[in-house]
Amino acid sequence: MGKITVFPKDTGVNPWFETASNKDRRFTDISKLQEEYDYVIVGAGFGGVSAAFRLAHNDPNAKIAVFDALKVGTFSSGRNAGFLYISQLSTPLVGPDRFTLDDQKMLIHLNTVVTKRITDIIESKNLNLDFSWDGMYHAVREKRNERALKELAAGYDEAGIKYSWVKGEELRKRLGTDFYTQAIFTEDCALDNPAELIRGLALALPENVSLFEQTPIAEVREGNTPCVVLKDGCTIKARKIILTVNAFIKNFGFGNREITNVSAIQSFGAMTRVLTDEELKDFEGVKSWGIVATHPAGATVRFTSKKRIFVRTDIAYAPSSRLNIPEKRFEQAKPLLRNAFEKRFPKLTHVPFEYEYGGLIAFTGNTVPLFGEIAPNVYAGTTSDGTGVTRASILGNYLADLIQGVDSPELDYIKEKYHPSYLPPEILRTPGAEAALWWKNVKAGSEL
């Protein structure tokens, strides 16, 4: 354990937070902070909020506190592309495919479990959110990437996932652009404003959960009576502590070997202003959609329900000493975002971006999350690829079950399988990762 000296920092302006209907809603006032709780959670993203819900469900009398260094929804939980997948397959970021058919089926099952828990909260609390089951596309433009799309379809067939092929004119009509040549469409994916969604869920937490945003934790101490120390020096005791802090887990100084196998990449996104009626002519009859490129380095694109276009592209390795994005690197991403937008929508080159930003994605060498006890009475979960919402929710739910002794076949599977593989030391990892990401960008071609 060690004192935190580098805290998460916003890069650019997060469009999802700025356009969220609940961005001005308030959480627990710091004046209500107590000296001791049963459970303390650090990180109020999808992992932390899911853990809080599950802890409260398992023990309605427990006192639970959740802390976030920033406003809820402004960091990774609100800086993704707004996909809530069910039919999602694990694919390795590096190296050979290590996932069996049973692994893929279990992931779909776990996605189904946590997605139902999220939608049950939305429905039971009558949350009015930008959230709709409009499905998603895996799409390609270049012929050389069609093979990957066919391999994905074969994986869907093997796992029993329903999908449909969309090509040519039909695809253009659905998207409002002729940039893509063919795609696979799956229905069981919700599109959302991720910042609005995580804030909505956090605001719906039970009464025995207190959530303190903009309250950084400077230290976490393990032991029989673990505690967290706020940046202002205030010490809060707990029975158990859960860390859901993305790749910042490494900054807490715990000597757990698996933590050293967590790394991160930086990703960049932008969103236009609301399109005018004239600009929307090519989108007549088009409902909101989301596209994930089949190539891993390709751009993710959304046409939102609010009539804006969102683009995410360009990736950079983030060494442990530089998790927050340098301003120079952020500036380098801006022309790439602009180029990705204008290639796909040549009639809208005059439309400016209203928001541009950068975010952080944790990953591991074997695309398997970090999960479990990392020190006496301190537990952590860290996602392992770019599919963070469901994966983080899985981690939060089952960390709660783990520390409260709620057994299940799902938890048994997670305890057995969720162990990040070895990554080389940072001095070797950084040049290797930067070279690998550069090559992925080159191979992506016009899909960027």
Disulfide bonds with the S-S distance in Angstrom:
none
